[in-house]
Amino acid sequence: MLEMRILFSLFFVFSVFASEDPYVIVSIDGGGIRGVIPSVILDMMERDLNIQTAKVVDCLSGSSTGGIIAVGLSVARDKGSNVPRHWAREIVDIYKREGQDIFSRPLLYRVKTLNGLFGPKYDVTKYKLLLSLLLGDTTLNEVVKDVCITSFDVIAHKEFLFENFGTQDLKNCSLVDVVLSTSAAPTYFPSRIYQGKNLIDGGVLANNPAAWAYFEVVRKKEITRPVYILSLGTGSYPDTPNTTMDAGLISSIGPLIDDMFDADEEDVKETFKALQLSGTVKYIRW
């Protein structure tokens, strides 16, 4: 743990003082309640350096639960302010304090949906209220750094990226809508309708959003500086015997979705392995 703490703190220190003035991206994977893991890592870095993450990076990117963290750390304290509202420790506290409540299922809701058979597994009401308390009525125009949050449009069958630096008319988009869209995991939470698009969890597109953030930034901002990327995962857990295909169709849907979310990791790894050969990209994955 100590070695990891030193490594990540050194990454940010090196990024700040590097002579080549790199563009720094922190990318955070999806993973549900396991989002507490990258939150703890960023909290350790902030405590060691006594500075908020958004003050030492240029872009925060995330999928699903990673999108919650990225948005939470980049939202401005006040309208027109360039000071971040939240420290990572506040995000950690939310996972610890509210995680069980968000993923609870009241009896009435379970009866209404036949335990998730005829509707999302979880009621979005408490989750939406929590996001409103965390983010208020802020928009993509009220974040202190570049953000790139993934989602997937099930109507157009293509990616939809919430970002604040491109040509899309997204700057007035509510941050609550952004987070509800990127974390609308199929079978778990309802999809989100935005500008006629039916959006679901960004993990369907890329559970590790690092490559999407990199290419989006380079293309739309025409970045010519070196790019440093810290990509934070959310860990994993082994399948138990009752999550195999022998469990039947209904019981297998959840594990199949989890496997689909994790399938892109090797592709991202190979992409950055090739990009690092150019000498203009540094990619650290944890």
C-alpha positions in Angstrom: 0.0 0.0 0.0 2.8 2.4 0.9 4.6 1.7 -2.5 1.4 2.4 -4.4 0.8 5.6 -2.4 4.3 6.8 -3.3 3.9 5.8 -6.9 0.7 7.8 -7.5 1.9 10.8 -5.6 5.1 10.9 -7.6 3.0 10.6 -10.8 1.3 13.9 -10.0 4.4 15.6 -8.7 6.3 14.6 -11.9 3.3 15.8 -14.0 3.3 19.2 -12.4 7.1 19.8 -12.7 7.8 18.0 -16.0 9.7 20.3 -18.3 7.6 19.1 -21.3 4.4 20.5 -19.8 2.2 17.4 -20.3 -1.5 17.3 -20.7 -2.6 15.0 -17.8 -5.7 12.8 -17.9 -7.0 10.8 -15.0 -9.3 8.0 -16.3 -11.5 6.0 -13.9 -13.2 2.7 -14.7 -16.7 1.5 -14.1 -17.4 -1.1 -11.4 -20.4 -0.1 -9.2 -19.7 0.1 -5.5 -16.1 -0.8 -6.2 -15.7 2.8 -7.2 -14.6 3.3 -3.6 -11.2 1.8 -4.6 -10.0 4.6 -7.0 -11.6 7.1 -4.7 -9.4 5.9 -1.9 -6.3 6.0 -4.1 -7.1 9.6 -5.1 -7.8 10.5 -1.5 -4.4 9.2 -0.5 -2.7 11.3 -3.1 -4.6 14.4 -2.1 -3.7 13.9 1.5 0.0 13.4 0.7 0.2 16.4 -1.5 -2.5 18.5 0.2 -4.1 19.5 -3.1 -7.3 18.5 -4.9 -7.1 16.2 -7.8 -8.7 18.6 -10.2 -6.0 21.2 -9.5 -3.2 19.0 -10.8 -4.8 17.4 -13.9 -6.1 18.7 -17.2 -8.9 16.2 -17.8 -11.0 13.8 -15.7 -12.7 10.9 -17.5 -14.9 8.1 -16.3 -17.3 5.4 -17.1 -20.3 4.5 -14.9 -19.1 4.7 -11.3 -15.9 6.3 -12.6 -18.1 9.0 -14.2 -19.5 9.8 -10.8 -16.0 10.3 -9.4 -14.8 12.3 -12.3 -17.8 14.7 -12.3 -17.7 14.9 -8.5 -14.1 16.0 -8.4 -14.4 18.4 -11.3 -17.5 20.4 -10.4 -16.8 24.0 -9.3 -17.4 25.2 -5.8 -19.5 28.1 -7.0 -20.7 29.5 -10.3 -17.8 31.1 -12.1 -15.3 29.6 -9.7 -12.2 27.6 -10.8 -11.9 26.0 -7.4 -13.2 22.4 -7.1 -16.1 21.8 -4.8 -15.1 18.3 -3.5 -12.1 16.5 -2.2 -11.7 12.8 -2.9 -12.3 11.9 0.7 -15.9 13.3 0.3 -16.5 10.8 -2.5 -15.1 8.0 -0.4 -17.5 8.9 2.4 -20.4 8.8 -0.1 -19.6 5.3 -1.2 -19.2 4.2 2.4 -22.3 6.0 3.8 -24.7 5.8 0.9 -23.6 2.8 -1.2 -25.8 0.3 0.6 -28.8 2.6 0.5 -28.5 3.2 -3.2 -28.3 -0.5 -3.9 -31.2 -1.4 -1.6 -34.5 -2.6 -2.9 -37.7 -1.7 -0.9 -40.3 -4.5 -0.7 -42.9 -2.4 -2.6 -40.4 -1.9 -5.5 -39.5 -5.5 -5.6 -43.1 -6.5 -5.8 -43.8 -3.9 -8.5 -41.0 -5.1 -10.7 -41.2 -8.8 -9.7 -37.8 -8.5 -8.1 -36.3 -6.8 -11.2 -37.9 -9.1 -13.8 -40.2 -6.4 -15.2 -38.1 -3.3 -14.5 -34.7 -2.1 -13.3 -33.3 -4.0 -10.4 -32.9 -0.8 -8.3 -35.1 2.3 -7.8 -33.3 5.4 -9.1 -35.1 7.8 -6.7 -32.6 7.8 -3.8 -29.7 7.8 -6.2 -31.0 10.9 -8.0 -31.6 12.7 -4.7 -28.0 11.9 -3.7 -26.6 13.3 -6.9 -28.7 16.4 -6.6 -27.2 17.0 -3.1 -23.7 16.3 -4.5 -23.9 18.3 -7.7 -26.9 20.7 -7.3 -28.1 22.2 -10.5 -24.7 22.6 -12.0 -24.0 22.0 -15.7 -21.1 20.8 -17.9 -20.2 24.5 -18.2 -19.5 24.6 -14.5 -16.6 22.2 -14.1 -13.1 23.4 -13.4 -11.3 21.1 -15.9 -11.9 19.2 -19.1 -14.2 16.2 -18.6 -15.0 13.2 -20.8 -17.8 10.9 -19.6 -18.9 7.9 -21.6 -22.4 6.6 -22.3 -24.0 4.5 -25.1 -27.0 5.5 -27.2 -29.1 2.3 -27.6 -31.2 3.9 -30.4 -28.3 5.0 -32.6 -26.1 2.0 -31.5 -23.1 4.3 -30.9 -21.2 6.1 -28.3 -22.3 9.3 -26.7 -19.6 11.3 -24.9 -20.4 14.1 -22.4 -17.6 16.5 -22.7 -17.1 20.3 -22.2 -14.4 21.0 -24.8 -15.9 20.0 -28.2 -18.4 21.3 -30.6 -21.5 19.4 -29.2 -24.1 21.6 -27.6 -23.6 20.0 -24.2 -22.4 22.9 -22.0 -25.8 23.4 -20.5 -26.3 19.7 -19.8 -27.1 19.0 -16.1 -24.3 17.1 -14.3 -27.0 15.0 -12.7 -28.1 13.9 -16.2 -24.5 13.2 -17.1 -24.0 10.9 -14.1 -27.4 9.2 -14.4 -26.6 8.5 -18.1 -23.1 7.1 -17.6 -24.3 4.9 -14.7 -27.5 3.5 -16.2 -26.3 -0.1 -16.1 -28.7 -2.4 -18.0 -31.0 -4.3 -15.6 -29.8 -2.3 -12.7 -30.9 1.3 -13.3 -33.3 2.8 -15.9 -31.8 4.3 -19.1 -31.7 8.1 -19.4 -33.4 10.1 -22.1 -31.3 13.1 -23.2 -31.9 15.2 -26.4 -33.9 12.3 -27.9 -31.2 9.8 -27.1 -31.8 6.8 -25.0 -28.6 6.5 -23.0 -27.2 3.7 -20.9 -24.1 2.9 -18.9 -20.8 4.0 -20.3 -19.3 0.7 -19.4 -21.2 -0.8 -22.4 -19.0 1.4 -24.6 -15.8 1.2 -22.6 -15.5 0.2 -19.0 -11.9 1.6 -19.2 -12.5 5.0 -20.9 -8.9 6.0 -21.1 -8.6 5.6 -24.9 -11.9 7.4 -25.6 -10.7 10.3 -23.5 -7.3 10.4 -25.1 -8.5 10.4 -28.7 -11.4 12.8 -28.0 -9.0 15.3 -26.4 -6.3 15.0 -29.1 -8.9 15.4 -31.9 -11.0 18.2 -30.5 -8.5 20.2 -28.6 -5.7 19.5 -31.1 -3.3 18.7 -28.3 0.3 18.7 -29.4 1.9 18.4 -25.9 2.8 15.0 -24.5 -0.1 13.3 -22.8 0.2 11.5 -19.4 -2.6 9.2 -18.4 -3.3 7.6 -15.0 -5.9 4.9 -15.5 -7.5 3.7 -12.4 -9.4 0.4 -12.3 -11.9 -0.8 -9.7 -10.6 -4.3 -9.0 -12.4 -7.5 -9.8 -13.8 -10.5 -8.0 -14.0 -14.1 -9.1 -17.2 -15.6 -10.4 -18.9 -18.0 -7.9 -20.3 -21.3 -9.0 -23.9 -20.0 -9.2 -22.8 -17.3 -11.8 -22.0 -19.8 -14.5 -24.1 -20.3 -17.6 -25.5 -23.5 -16.0 -27.5 -21.2 -13.8 -30.0 -20.5 -16.5 -30.9 -17.4 -18.6 -32.3 -15.1 -15.9 -29.5 -15.9 -13.4 -26.8 -15.5 -16.1 -27.8 -12.0 -17.3 -26.0 -10.1 -14.5 -22.7 -12.0 -14.9 -22.9 -11.7 -18.7 -23.3 -7.9 -18.4 -20.3 -7.7 -16.0 -18.2 -9.7 -18.5 -19.2 -7.4 -21.3 -18.1 -4.4 -19.3 -14.7 -6.0 -18.6 -14.0 -7.2 -22.2 -12.4 -4.0 -23.5 -9.5 -3.9 -21.1 -7.1 -5.9 -23.3 -7.8 -3.7 -26.3 -7.1 -0.5 -24.3 -3.8 -2.0 -23.0 -2.7 -2.8 -26.6 -3.8 0.6 -27.8 -1.6 2.4 -25.3 1.2 0.0 -25.8 1.4 1.1 -29.4 0.9 4.8 -28.6 3.7 4.8 -26.1 6.2 3.8 -28.8 5.8 7.4 -30.2 7.2 8.8 -27.0 4.4 11.3 -26.7 2.2 9.2 -24.4 2.8 7.9 -20.9 0.2 5.5 -19.6 0.1 4.1 -16.1 -2.5 1.5 -15.3 -3.6 0.4 -11.9 
